[in-house]
Structure formats: C-alpha cells, structure tokens
Amino acid sequence: MSSATMSVRLEPEVKKSLEQLCSEMGMPVSTALNVCAKAMIRSWGFPFAVKGDIPNEETAQSMRDTLEGKNLSRTFDSVDEMWEDLNA
C-alpha cells in the first residue's frame, strides 16, 4: 500500500505524551493518526466530543458562588420578579 507524507506541528510536550501513549499501546504515532483520520472520515467529524477547557479559577469560583447563593448582586423569588427589576 502506498502512503503520503504529512507534516504536523505539535507542541513539544504534546508530541512527547502522544509518542509515549502510542508506544505503550504498541503502535507508532503514524498508525494512531491513521486510525483517528479514518474515524473522522467515517463519522464526517471528530470521533469524540470536542469541548472547551475547564474554567479558570475566577470563573470556577463564580460558578461555586452561584450554586451556593453567595456574592450575588440580587436574588429573585420568581422570573416575573426578575423581569420586573430588569425593566425598571
């Protein structure tokens, strides 16, 4: 089977981790990338969920505060009460 060469730029730590993982799985990186490419072609997209990064500490703290009802500017007992306040 013939093959084509492709050059890919990766961050050094990503390359090292990928090489280590593939080695532990008993395959070269090129085989792993071929598997991923074929899965993408079959599904016509990523074969896994693509999600954003975890929130930074400031956002995470704001989320915890909201869940705990802390440090909120206002609270409302109903949606109507909230809209009334917003339209005032």
C-alpha positions as CSV (number, residue, x, y, z in Angstrom):
1,M,0.0,0.0,0.0
2,S,1.4,3.4,-0.9
3,S,1.5,6.2,1.6
4,A,1.6,10.0,1.6
5,T,3.8,12.1,3.9
6,M,2.2,14.8,6.1
7,S,3.9,17.2,8.4
8,V,2.1,18.2,11.6
9,R,3.1,20.8,14.1
10,L,2.6,19.9,17.7
11,E,3.6,21.5,21.0
12,P,6.7,19.6,22.2
13,E,5.0,18.3,25.4
14,V,2.0,17.1,23.3
15,K,4.3,15.3,20.9
16,K,6.2,13.6,23.8
17,S,3.0,12.5,25.5
18,L,1.5,11.2,22.2
19,E,4.6,9.2,21.4
20,Q,4.7,7.7,25.0
21,L,1.0,6.8,24.8
22,C,1.3,5.2,21.4
23,S,4.4,3.3,22.5
24,E,2.5,1.9,25.5
25,M,-0.3,0.9,23.1
26,G,2.2,-0.9,20.9
27,M,1.8,1.2,17.8
28,P,3.7,4.1,16.1
29,V,2.2,7.6,16.1
30,S,1.5,7.3,12.4
31,T,-0.7,4.3,12.9
32,A,-2.7,6.1,15.7
33,L,-3.1,9.2,13.4
34,N,-4.3,6.9,10.6
35,V,-6.9,5.3,12.9
36,C,-8.0,8.8,14.0
37,A,-8.2,10.1,10.4
38,K,-10.2,7.1,9.3
39,A,-12.6,7.5,12.2
40,M,-13.1,11.2,11.3
41,I,-13.8,10.3,7.7
42,R,-16.3,7.6,8.7
43,S,-18.2,10.0,11.0
44,W,-17.5,13.1,9.0
45,G,-16.4,14.8,12.1
46,F,-14.4,14.2,15.3
47,P,-14.8,10.7,16.7
48,F,-15.0,12.2,20.2
49,A,-16.6,15.2,21.8
50,V,-14.7,18.5,21.4
51,K,-15.2,20.6,24.5
52,G,-13.8,23.8,25.9
53,D,-11.2,23.9,28.6
54,I,-12.1,23.7,32.2
55,P,-12.9,27.1,33.6
56,N,-10.2,29.2,35.1
57,E,-10.2,29.7,38.9
58,E,-12.1,33.0,38.8
59,T,-14.9,31.5,36.7
60,A,-14.9,28.3,38.8
61,Q,-15.3,30.4,42.0
62,S,-18.1,32.4,40.4
63,M,-19.9,29.1,39.5
64,R,-19.4,27.8,43.1
65,D,-20.7,31.1,44.5
66,T,-23.8,31.0,42.2
67,L,-24.6,27.4,43.2
68,E,-24.2,28.3,46.9
69,G,-26.1,31.6,46.6
70,K,-23.1,33.7,47.7
71,N,-21.8,37.0,46.4
72,L,-24.8,37.6,44.2
73,S,-25.8,41.1,43.3
74,R,-29.5,40.3,43.6
75,T,-31.7,37.3,44.1
76,F,-35.3,36.9,42.9
77,D,-38.1,34.7,44.0
78,S,-39.5,34.3,40.5
79,V,-38.8,35.0,36.9
80,D,-41.5,37.7,36.9
81,E,-39.8,39.5,39.7
82,M,-36.5,39.4,37.8
83,W,-38.1,40.8,34.7
84,E,-39.8,43.5,36.7
85,D,-36.5,44.5,38.1
86,L,-34.8,44.4,34.7
87,N,-37.4,46.5,33.1
88,A,-37.4,49.1,35.9
